[in-house]
Amino acid sequence: TDDDQVHAYALTVRNEEGKIIETERILADFYKVLQPEQMKTEWTAHLADETYRRGMTYEIMLVASDDWGAVSNVATYTYQP
């Protein structure tokens, strides 16, 4: 919870050994719209399909940050292709 709009998202994927295998930065439309209600409420990230193997487990982590560098708690998701 913050009193400022989200500036960007950082999406990171780790493999079972804890090694970061992919990172994507997603710039929010903070500077693209005039009114906060015009901002998107959903975003899509396309991860490299050839990186993920069946039978492996991956941890996807998402962090939001505002314009002043304040960051959200990490939202995590376990992915098994």
Jmol script that loads the backbone (N, CA, C; Angstrom):
load data "model"
ATOM      1  N   THR A   1       0.855  -1.176   0.000  1.00  0.00           N
ATOM      2  CA  THR A   1       0.000   0.000   0.000  1.00  0.00           C
ATOM      3  C   THR A   1       0.893   1.227   0.000  1.00  0.00           C
ATOM      4  N   ASP A   2       0.532   2.193  -0.838  1.00  0.00           N
ATOM      5  CA  ASP A   2       1.352   3.378  -1.002  1.00  0.00           C
ATOM      6  C   ASP A   2       0.440   4.519  -1.416  1.00  0.00           C
ATOM      7  N   ASP A   3       0.890   5.728  -1.215  1.00  0.00           N
ATOM      8  CA  ASP A   3       0.084   6.869  -1.639  1.00  0.00           C
ATOM      9  C   ASP A   3       0.538   7.402  -2.999  1.00  0.00           C
ATOM     10  N   ASP A   4       1.339   6.645  -3.711  1.00  0.00           N
ATOM     11  CA  ASP A   4       1.831   7.043  -5.025  1.00  0.00           C
ATOM     12  C   ASP A   4       1.491   5.957  -6.032  1.00  0.00           C
ATOM     13  N   GLN A   5       1.490   6.312  -7.298  1.00  0.00           N
ATOM     14  CA  GLN A   5       1.180   5.354  -8.350  1.00  0.00           C
ATOM     15  C   GLN A   5       2.381   4.444  -8.638  1.00  0.00           C
ATOM     16  N   VAL A   6       2.105   3.256  -9.182  1.00  0.00           N
ATOM     17  CA  VAL A   6       3.171   2.332  -9.557  1.00  0.00           C
ATOM     18  C   VAL A   6       3.901   2.894 -10.769  1.00  0.00           C
ATOM     19  N   HIS A   7       5.216   2.945 -10.677  1.00  0.00           N
ATOM     20  CA  HIS A   7       6.058   3.428 -11.767  1.00  0.00           C
ATOM     21  C   HIS A   7       6.519   2.271 -12.646  1.00  0.00           C
ATOM     22  N   ALA A   8       6.881   1.146 -12.019  1.00  0.00           N
ATOM     23  CA  ALA A   8       7.397   0.009 -12.778  1.00  0.00           C
ATOM     24  C   ALA A   8       7.235  -1.279 -11.979  1.00  0.00           C
ATOM     25  N   TYR A   9       7.330  -2.376 -12.702  1.00  0.00           N
ATOM     26  CA  TYR A   9       7.293  -3.710 -12.102  1.00  0.00           C
ATOM     27  C   TYR A   9       8.587  -4.427 -12.460  1.00  0.00           C
ATOM     28  N   ALA A  10       9.069  -5.253 -11.559  1.00  0.00           N
ATOM     29  CA  ALA A  10      10.223  -6.107 -11.830  1.00  0.00           C
ATOM     30  C   ALA A  10       9.763  -7.550 -11.697  1.00  0.00           C
ATOM     31  N   LEU A  11       9.899  -8.308 -12.762  1.00  0.00           N
ATOM     32  CA  LEU A  11       9.508  -9.708 -12.794  1.00  0.00           C
ATOM     33  C   LEU A  11      10.782 -10.539 -12.882  1.00  0.00           C
ATOM     34  N   THR A  12      10.984 -11.442 -11.931  1.00  0.00           N
ATOM     35  CA  THR A  12      12.195 -12.258 -11.887  1.00  0.00           C
ATOM     36  C   THR A  12      11.802 -13.726 -11.768  1.00  0.00           C
ATOM     37  N   VAL A  13      12.524 -14.576 -12.483  1.00  0.00           N
ATOM     38  CA  VAL A  13      12.269 -16.010 -12.427  1.00  0.00           C
ATOM     39  C   VAL A  13      13.536 -16.720 -11.975  1.00  0.00           C
ATOM     40  N   ARG A  14      13.384 -17.602 -10.961  1.00  0.00           N
ATOM     41  CA  ARG A  14      14.508 -18.418 -10.470  1.00  0.00           C
ATOM     42  C   ARG A  14      14.202 -19.880 -10.726  1.00  0.00           C
ATOM     43  N   ASN A  15      15.265 -20.634 -11.003  1.00  0.00           N
ATOM     44  CA  ASN A  15      15.089 -22.080 -11.176  1.00  0.00           C
ATOM     45  C   ASN A  15      15.193 -22.776  -9.816  1.00  0.00           C
ATOM     46  N   GLU A  16      15.154 -24.108  -9.826  1.00  0.00           N
ATOM     47  CA  GLU A  16      15.177 -24.884  -8.574  1.00  0.00           C
ATOM     48  C   GLU A  16      16.442 -24.670  -7.762  1.00  0.00           C
ATOM     49  N   GLU A  17      17.539 -24.344  -8.435  1.00  0.00           N
ATOM     50  CA  GLU A  17      18.804 -24.111  -7.730  1.00  0.00           C
ATOM     51  C   GLU A  17      18.906 -22.689  -7.186  1.00  0.00           C
ATOM     52  N   GLY A  18      17.888 -21.853  -7.442  1.00  0.00           N
ATOM     53  CA  GLY A  18      17.915 -20.475  -6.963  1.00  0.00           C
ATOM     54  C   GLY A  18      18.585 -19.506  -7.915  1.00  0.00           C
ATOM     55  N   LYS A  19      19.003 -19.988  -9.073  1.00  0.00           N
ATOM     56  CA  LYS A  19      19.669 -19.129 -10.058  1.00  0.00           C
ATOM     57  C   LYS A  19      18.620 -18.324 -10.828  1.00  0.00           C
ATOM     58  N   ILE A  20      18.845 -17.009 -10.950  1.00  0.00           N
ATOM     59  CA  ILE A  20      17.944 -16.164 -11.730  1.00  0.00           C
ATOM     60  C   ILE A  20      18.156 -16.475 -13.205  1.00  0.00           C
ATOM     61  N   ILE A  21      17.083 -16.877 -13.873  1.00  0.00           N
ATOM     62  CA  ILE A  21      17.202 -17.246 -15.282  1.00  0.00           C
ATOM     63  C   ILE A  21      16.549 -16.237 -16.215  1.00  0.00           C
ATOM     64  N   GLU A  22      15.750 -15.361 -15.651  1.00  0.00           N
ATOM     65  CA  GLU A  22      15.113 -14.355 -16.497  1.00  0.00           C
ATOM     66  C   GLU A  22      14.633 -13.197 -15.626  1.00  0.00           C
ATOM     67  N   THR A  23      14.805 -11.992 -16.142  1.00  0.00           N
ATOM     68  CA  THR A  23      14.315 -10.788 -15.479  1.00  0.00           C
ATOM     69  C   THR A  23      13.702  -9.887 -16.532  1.00  0.00           C
ATOM     70  N   GLU A  24      12.564  -9.335 -16.206  1.00  0.00           N
ATOM     71  CA  GLU A  24      11.917  -8.403 -17.124  1.00  0.00           C
ATOM     72  C   GLU A  24      11.439  -7.202 -16.326  1.00  0.00           C
ATOM     73  N   ARG A  25      11.715  -6.035 -16.844  1.00  0.00           N
ATOM     74  CA  ARG A  25      11.229  -4.800 -16.244  1.00  0.00           C
ATOM     75  C   ARG A  25      10.055  -4.321 -17.086  1.00  0.00           C
ATOM     76  N   ILE A  26       8.972  -3.962 -16.410  1.00  0.00           N
ATOM     77  CA  ILE A  26       7.771  -3.507 -17.092  1.00  0.00           C
ATOM     78  C   ILE A  26       7.479  -2.100 -16.608  1.00  0.00           C
ATOM     79  N   LEU A  27       7.570  -1.142 -17.514  1.00  0.00           N
ATOM     80  CA  LEU A  27       7.302   0.245 -17.169  1.00  0.00           C
ATOM     81  C   LEU A  27       5.799   0.472 -17.183  1.00  0.00           C
ATOM     82  N   ALA A  28       5.250   0.909 -16.071  1.00  0.00           N
ATOM     83  CA  ALA A  28       3.815   1.194 -15.990  1.00  0.00           C
ATOM     84  C   ALA A  28       3.518   2.452 -16.800  1.00  0.00           C
ATOM     85  N   ASP A  29       2.253   2.729 -16.994  1.00  0.00           N
ATOM     86  CA  ASP A  29       1.891   3.912 -17.776  1.00  0.00           C
ATOM     87  C   ASP A  29       1.724   5.149 -16.896  1.00  0.00           C
ATOM     88  N   PHE A  30       2.483   5.201 -15.838  1.00  0.00           N
ATOM     89  CA  PHE A  30       2.475   6.310 -14.884  1.00  0.00           C
ATOM     90  C   PHE A  30       2.617   7.661 -15.583  1.00  0.00           C
ATOM     91  N   TYR A  31       3.519   7.761 -16.557  1.00  0.00           N
ATOM     92  CA  TYR A  31       3.762   9.022 -17.254  1.00  0.00           C
ATOM     93  C   TYR A  31       2.996   9.122 -18.578  1.00  0.00           C
ATOM     94  N   LYS A  32       2.242   8.089 -18.933  1.00  0.00           N
ATOM     95  CA  LYS A  32       1.580   8.062 -20.236  1.00  0.00           C
ATOM     96  C   LYS A  32       0.139   8.564 -20.210  1.00  0.00           C
ATOM     97  N   VAL A  33      -0.457   8.634 -19.045  1.00  0.00           N
ATOM     98  CA  VAL A  33      -1.863   9.041 -18.950  1.00  0.00           C
ATOM     99  C   VAL A  33      -1.995  10.251 -18.026  1.00  0.00           C
ATOM    100  N   LEU A  34      -3.076  10.983 -18.197  1.00  0.00           N
ATOM    101  CA  LEU A  34      -3.272  12.187 -17.397  1.00  0.00           C
ATOM    102  C   LEU A  34      -3.976  11.915 -16.070  1.00  0.00           C
ATOM    103  N   GLN A  35      -4.842  10.921 -16.062  1.00  0.00           N
ATOM    104  CA  GLN A  35      -5.625  10.627 -14.871  1.00  0.00           C
ATOM    105  C   GLN A  35      -5.300   9.226 -14.351  1.00  0.00           C
ATOM    106  N   PRO A  36      -5.205   9.049 -13.042  1.00  0.00           N
ATOM    107  CA  PRO A  36      -4.906   7.717 -12.485  1.00  0.00           C
ATOM    108  C   PRO A  36      -5.896   6.644 -12.930  1.00  0.00           C
ATOM    109  N   GLU A  37      -7.159   6.995 -13.088  1.00  0.00           N
ATOM    110  CA  GLU A  37      -8.151   6.000 -13.507  1.00  0.00           C
ATOM    111  C   GLU A  37      -7.945   5.523 -14.945  1.00  0.00           C
ATOM    112  N   GLN A  38      -7.096   6.201 -15.704  1.00  0.00           N
ATOM    113  CA  GLN A  38      -6.771   5.767 -17.067  1.00  0.00           C
ATOM    114  C   GLN A  38      -5.656   4.724 -17.094  1.00  0.00           C
ATOM    115  N   MET A  39      -5.008   4.513 -15.960  1.00  0.00           N
ATOM    116  CA  MET A  39      -3.921   3.550 -15.901  1.00  0.00           C
ATOM    117  C   MET A  39      -4.457   2.130 -16.033  1.00  0.00           C
ATOM    118  N   LYS A  40      -3.685   1.267 -16.651  1.00  0.00           N
ATOM    119  CA  LYS A  40      -4.051  -0.136 -16.794  1.00  0.00           C
ATOM    120  C   LYS A  40      -4.150  -0.796 -15.429  1.00  0.00           C
ATOM    121  N   THR A  41      -4.989  -1.811 -15.351  1.00  0.00           N
ATOM    122  CA  THR A  41      -5.089  -2.593 -14.116  1.00  0.00           C
ATOM    123  C   THR A  41      -4.498  -3.980 -14.306  1.00  0.00           C
ATOM    124  N   GLU A  42      -4.141  -4.333 -15.551  1.00  0.00           N
ATOM    125  CA  GLU A  42      -3.526  -5.630 -15.840  1.00  0.00           C
ATOM    126  C   GLU A  42      -2.384  -5.437 -16.835  1.00  0.00           C
ATOM    127  N   TRP A  43      -1.356  -6.275 -16.665  1.00  0.00           N
ATOM    128  CA  TRP A  43      -0.198  -6.259 -17.549  1.00  0.00           C
ATOM    129  C   TRP A  43       0.109  -7.683 -17.966  1.00  0.00           C
ATOM    130  N   THR A  44       0.715  -7.850 -19.121  1.00  0.00           N
ATOM    131  CA  THR A  44       1.108  -9.169 -19.601  1.00  0.00           C
ATOM    132  C   THR A  44       2.613  -9.174 -19.847  1.00  0.00           C
ATOM    133  N   ALA A  45       3.268 -10.226 -19.395  1.00  0.00           N
ATOM    134  CA  ALA A  45       4.701 -10.408 -19.654  1.00  0.00           C
ATOM    135  C   ALA A  45       4.871 -11.716 -20.405  1.00  0.00           C
ATOM    136  N   HIS A  46       5.709 -11.705 -21.415  1.00  0.00           N
ATOM    137  CA  HIS A  46       5.960 -12.904 -22.207  1.00  0.00           C
ATOM    138  C   HIS A  46       7.355 -13.429 -21.871  1.00  0.00           C
ATOM    139  N   LEU A  47       7.384 -14.566 -21.218  1.00  0.00           N
ATOM    140  CA  LEU A  47       8.648 -15.168 -20.831  1.00  0.00           C
ATOM    141  C   LEU A  47       9.125 -16.098 -21.942  1.00  0.00           C
ATOM    142  N   ALA A  48      10.418 -16.341 -21.994  1.00  0.00           N
ATOM    143  CA  ALA A  48      11.027 -17.156 -23.046  1.00  0.00           C
ATOM    144  C   ALA A  48      10.649 -18.622 -22.860  1.00  0.00           C
ATOM    145  N   ASP A  49       9.755 -19.129 -23.705  1.00  0.00           N
ATOM    146  CA  ASP A  49       9.262 -20.505 -23.578  1.00  0.00           C
ATOM    147  C   ASP A  49      10.359 -21.557 -23.589  1.00  0.00           C
ATOM    148  N   GLU A  50      11.406 -21.353 -24.381  1.00  0.00           N
ATOM    149  CA  GLU A  50      12.456 -22.366 -24.495  1.00  0.00           C
ATOM    150  C   GLU A  50      13.300 -22.499 -23.230  1.00  0.00           C
ATOM    151  N   THR A  51      13.152 -21.568 -22.319  1.00  0.00           N
ATOM    152  CA  THR A  51      13.906 -21.592 -21.068  1.00  0.00           C
ATOM    153  C   THR A  51      13.328 -22.578 -20.060  1.00  0.00           C
ATOM    154  N   TYR A  52      12.051 -22.837 -20.132  1.00  0.00           N
ATOM    155  CA  TYR A  52      11.350 -23.604 -19.109  1.00  0.00           C
ATOM    156  C   TYR A  52      11.130 -25.044 -19.551  1.00  0.00           C
ATOM    157  N   ARG A  53      11.599 -25.982 -18.708  1.00  0.00           N
ATOM    158  CA  ARG A  53      11.527 -27.414 -19.046  1.00  0.00           C
ATOM    159  C   ARG A  53      10.515 -28.124 -18.180  1.00  0.00           C
ATOM    160  N   ARG A  54       9.854 -29.091 -18.777  1.00  0.00           N
ATOM    161  CA  ARG A  54       8.900 -29.921 -18.033  1.00  0.00           C
ATOM    162  C   ARG A  54       9.631 -30.640 -16.908  1.00  0.00           C
ATOM    163  N   GLY A  55       8.930 -30.813 -15.797  1.00  0.00           N
ATOM    164  CA  GLY A  55       9.511 -31.514 -14.664  1.00  0.00           C
ATOM    165  C   GLY A  55      10.329 -30.626 -13.744  1.00  0.00           C
ATOM    166  N   MET A  56      10.578 -29.401 -14.142  1.00  0.00           N
ATOM    167  CA  MET A  56      11.329 -28.454 -13.310  1.00  0.00           C
ATOM    168  C   MET A  56      10.343 -27.534 -12.604  1.00  0.00           C
ATOM    169  N   THR A  57      10.792 -26.940 -11.518  1.00  0.00           N
ATOM    170  CA  THR A  57       9.973 -25.992 -10.775  1.00  0.00           C
ATOM    171  C   THR A  57      10.650 -24.628 -10.812  1.00  0.00           C
ATOM    172  N   TYR A  58       9.866 -23.603 -11.052  1.00  0.00           N
ATOM    173  CA  TYR A  58      10.379 -22.247 -11.138  1.00  0.00           C
ATOM    174  C   TYR A  58       9.596 -21.346 -10.179  1.00  0.00           C
ATOM    175  N   GLU A  59      10.279 -20.357  -9.647  1.00  0.00           N
ATOM    176  CA  GLU A  59       9.633 -19.377  -8.779  1.00  0.00           C
ATOM    177  C   GLU A  59       9.612 -18.048  -9.523  1.00  0.00           C
ATOM    178  N   ILE A  60       8.416 -17.520  -9.721  1.00  0.00           N
ATOM    179  CA  ILE A  60       8.245 -16.228 -10.385  1.00  0.00           C
ATOM    180  C   ILE A  60       7.948 -15.202  -9.299  1.00  0.00           C
ATOM    181  N   MET A  61       8.709 -14.113  -9.296  1.00  0.00           N
ATOM    182  CA  MET A  61       8.562 -13.077  -8.278  1.00  0.00           C
ATOM    183  C   MET A  61       8.250 -11.747  -8.947  1.00  0.00           C
ATOM    184  N   LEU A  62       7.300 -11.013  -8.391  1.00  0.00           N
ATOM    185  CA  LEU A  62       6.906  -9.719  -8.933  1.00  0.00           C
ATOM    186  C   LEU A  62       6.967  -8.675  -7.833  1.00  0.00           C
ATOM    187  N   VAL A  63       7.608  -7.537  -8.147  1.00  0.00           N
ATOM    188  CA  VAL A  63       7.712  -6.421  -7.214  1.00  0.00           C
ATOM    189  C   VAL A  63       7.308  -5.152  -7.949  1.00  0.00           C
ATOM    190  N   ALA A  64       6.479  -4.341  -7.322  1.00  0.00           N
ATOM    191  CA  ALA A  64       6.094  -3.044  -7.879  1.00  0.00           C
ATOM    192  C   ALA A  64       6.895  -1.958  -7.169  1.00  0.00           C
ATOM    193  N   SER A  65       7.202  -0.891  -7.887  1.00  0.00           N
ATOM    194  CA  SER A  65       7.905   0.232  -7.263  1.00  0.00           C
ATOM    195  C   SER A  65       7.274   1.538  -7.706  1.00  0.00           C
ATOM    196  N   ASP A  66       7.347   2.522  -6.825  1.00  0.00           N
ATOM    197  CA  ASP A  66       6.809   3.824  -7.190  1.00  0.00           C
ATOM    198  C   ASP A  66       7.939   4.729  -7.682  1.00  0.00           C
ATOM    199  N   ASP A  67       7.600   5.954  -7.980  1.00  0.00           N
ATOM    200  CA  ASP A  67       8.560   6.899  -8.546  1.00  0.00           C
ATOM    201  C   ASP A  67       9.671   7.282  -7.578  1.00  0.00           C
ATOM    202  N   TRP A  68       9.473   7.034  -6.301  1.00  0.00           N
ATOM    203  CA  TRP A  68      10.451   7.415  -5.285  1.00  0.00           C
ATOM    204  C   TRP A  68      11.297   6.236  -4.820  1.00  0.00           C
ATOM    205  N   GLY A  69      11.107   5.065  -5.441  1.00  0.00           N
ATOM    206  CA  GLY A  69      11.914   3.907  -5.092  1.00  0.00           C
ATOM    207  C   GLY A  69      11.320   3.015  -4.023  1.00  0.00           C
ATOM    208  N   ALA A  70      10.144   3.371  -3.508  1.00  0.00           N
ATOM    209  CA  ALA A  70       9.487   2.491  -2.527  1.00  0.00           C
ATOM    210  C   ALA A  70       8.999   1.250  -3.264  1.00  0.00           C
ATOM    211  N   VAL A  71       9.229   0.088  -2.687  1.00  0.00           N
ATOM    212  CA  VAL A  71       8.856  -1.163  -3.353  1.00  0.00           C
ATOM    213  C   VAL A  71       7.806  -1.915  -2.540  1.00  0.00           C
ATOM    214  N   SER A  72       7.035  -2.716  -3.252  1.00  0.00           N
ATOM    215  CA  SER A  72       6.004  -3.532  -2.623  1.00  0.00           C
ATOM    216  C   SER A  72       6.615  -4.786  -2.023  1.00  0.00           C
ATOM    217  N   ASN A  73       5.808  -5.532  -1.325  1.00  0.00           N
ATOM    218  CA  ASN A  73       6.195  -6.874  -0.925  1.00  0.00           C
ATOM    219  C   ASN A  73       6.325  -7.712  -2.189  1.00  0.00           C
ATOM    220  N   VAL A  74       7.082  -8.776  -2.109  1.00  0.00           N
ATOM    221  CA  VAL A  74       7.267  -9.654  -3.263  1.00  0.00           C
ATOM    222  C   VAL A  74       6.069 -10.595  -3.377  1.00  0.00           C
ATOM    223  N   ALA A  75       5.452 -10.601  -4.554  1.00  0.00           N
ATOM    224  CA  ALA A  75       4.390 -11.576  -4.846  1.00  0.00           C
ATOM    225  C   ALA A  75       5.073 -12.736  -5.554  1.00  0.00           C
ATOM    226  N   THR A  76       4.873 -13.959  -5.068  1.00  0.00           N
ATOM    227  CA  THR A  76       5.543 -15.122  -5.664  1.00  0.00           C
ATOM    228  C   THR A  76       4.529 -16.126  -6.204  1.00  0.00           C
ATOM    229  N   TYR A  77       4.960 -16.844  -7.217  1.00  0.00           N
ATOM    230  CA  TYR A  77       4.141 -17.864  -7.855  1.00  0.00           C
ATOM    231  C   TYR A  77       5.067 -19.014  -8.236  1.00  0.00           C
ATOM    232  N   THR A  78       4.664 -20.227  -7.928  1.00  0.00           N
ATOM    233  CA  THR A  78       5.432 -21.397  -8.323  1.00  0.00           C
ATOM    234  C   THR A  78       4.900 -21.912  -9.658  1.00  0.00           C
ATOM    235  N   TYR A  79       5.791 -22.091 -10.621  1.00  0.00           N
ATOM    236  CA  TYR A  79       5.404 -22.502 -11.967  1.00  0.00           C
ATOM    237  C   TYR A  79       6.067 -23.833 -12.308  1.00  0.00           C
ATOM    238  N   GLN A  80       5.266 -24.772 -12.796  1.00  0.00           N
ATOM    239  CA  GLN A  80       5.781 -26.065 -13.244  1.00  0.00           C
ATOM    240  C   GLN A  80       5.185 -26.353 -14.622  1.00  0.00           C
ATOM    241  N   PRO A  81       5.988 -26.228 -15.682  1.00  0.00           N
ATOM    242  CA  PRO A  81       5.456 -26.479 -17.022  1.00  0.00           C
ATOM    243  C   PRO A  81       5.118 -27.949 -17.232  1.00  0.00           C
TER     244      PRO A  81
END
end "model"
wireframe off; spacefill off
backbone 0.3
color backbone group
